[in-house]
Amino acid sequence: MPSAEALLDVSAGIRASEPASELEATVLETIASHDGITMEDLVARLCDWTWSEVFIAIDAMSRRGAVALRRDGFQYRVTMRPTSACPRKHFLSDKF
């Protein structure tokens, strides 16, 4: 599994996994140490933050390409993106 520092967002020219906050840093550490984790388990481990705060952090990191959020049955699993994964560009950014 790649380290958090190994991910690069080529579309924005910034490191995809560079945490923008203490919460993002904690989320990345937790995901990396569990080889992926469900949203419910992640929120339970991060009791200093609300579900909404954790989800907003996951959403931001997913858009930067640092993590992947995937449906796994009736749950959502958060994993680190592989180093070779290329983050998606937002199609609207090319139109404005």
C-alpha positions as CSV (number, residue, x, y, z in Angstrom):
1,M,0.0,0.0,0.0
2,P,1.4,3.4,-0.9
3,S,2.2,5.9,1.8
4,A,0.2,9.0,2.1
5,E,3.2,11.0,0.9
6,A,3.5,8.9,-2.3
7,L,0.3,10.2,-3.9
8,L,0.4,13.1,-6.3
9,D,-2.4,15.1,-7.9
10,V,-1.1,15.9,-11.3
11,S,-4.2,17.9,-12.4
12,A,-3.7,20.5,-9.6
13,G,0.0,20.3,-9.3
14,I,-0.2,19.6,-5.5
15,R,0.3,16.6,-3.4
16,A,-3.1,14.8,-3.4
17,S,-2.7,13.4,0.1
18,E,-1.2,16.4,1.8
19,P,-3.6,16.9,4.6
20,A,-5.3,20.3,4.7
21,S,-6.2,19.9,8.4
22,E,-5.6,17.9,11.5
23,L,-8.7,15.9,10.8
24,E,-7.4,14.9,7.3
25,A,-4.1,13.9,8.7
26,T,-5.8,11.7,11.3
27,V,-8.1,10.2,8.7
28,L,-5.1,9.3,6.4
29,E,-3.2,7.7,9.3
30,T,-6.3,5.7,10.3
31,I,-7.0,4.5,6.7
32,A,-3.4,3.6,6.1
33,S,-3.1,1.6,9.3
34,H,-6.2,-0.4,8.6
35,D,-5.8,-1.1,4.9
36,G,-9.1,0.5,4.3
37,I,-12.0,1.0,6.7
38,T,-15.7,1.5,6.6
39,M,-17.1,5.0,7.1
40,E,-18.9,3.7,10.3
41,D,-15.7,2.3,11.8
42,L,-13.8,5.4,10.8
43,V,-16.3,7.7,12.5
44,A,-16.3,5.5,15.6
45,R,-12.5,5.8,15.8
46,L,-12.5,9.5,15.4
47,C,-14.7,10.5,18.3
48,D,-13.5,14.1,18.4
49,W,-15.2,14.9,15.2
50,T,-18.8,14.5,13.9
51,W,-19.9,12.2,11.1
52,S,-20.4,15.3,8.9
53,E,-16.9,16.6,9.5
54,V,-15.4,13.2,8.7
55,F,-17.4,12.9,5.5
56,I,-16.5,16.4,4.4
57,A,-12.8,15.6,4.9
58,I,-13.2,12.2,3.0
59,D,-15.0,14.0,0.2
60,A,-12.3,16.6,-0.2
61,M,-9.5,14.0,-0.2
62,S,-11.4,11.9,-2.6
63,R,-11.7,14.8,-5.0
64,R,-8.0,15.4,-4.7
65,G,-7.3,11.7,-5.4
66,A,-5.8,10.8,-2.1
67,V,-8.5,8.3,-1.0
68,A,-11.2,6.3,-2.7
69,L,-14.8,6.0,-1.3
70,R,-16.6,2.9,-2.6
71,R,-19.8,1.1,-1.8
72,D,-19.3,-2.3,-0.2
73,G,-22.6,-4.0,0.2
74,F,-24.6,-1.8,2.5
75,Q,-21.6,0.2,3.7
76,Y,-19.0,2.6,2.3
77,R,-15.3,1.7,2.5
78,V,-12.6,4.3,2.4
79,T,-9.2,3.2,1.0
80,M,-5.9,4.9,0.1
81,R,-5.6,5.4,-3.7
82,P,-2.9,3.3,-5.3
83,T,0.1,5.3,-6.5
84,S,-0.7,4.6,-10.1
85,A,-4.2,5.9,-9.9
86,C,-4.7,9.0,-11.8
87,P,-7.2,11.4,-10.2
88,R,-10.2,12.4,-12.2
89,K,-10.3,15.9,-13.6
90,H,-13.6,17.6,-13.0
91,F,-15.3,18.0,-16.4
92,L,-16.8,21.4,-15.4
93,S,-13.4,22.9,-14.8
94,D,-12.6,22.8,-18.5
95,K,-15.8,24.7,-19.4
96,F,-15.3,27.8,-17.3
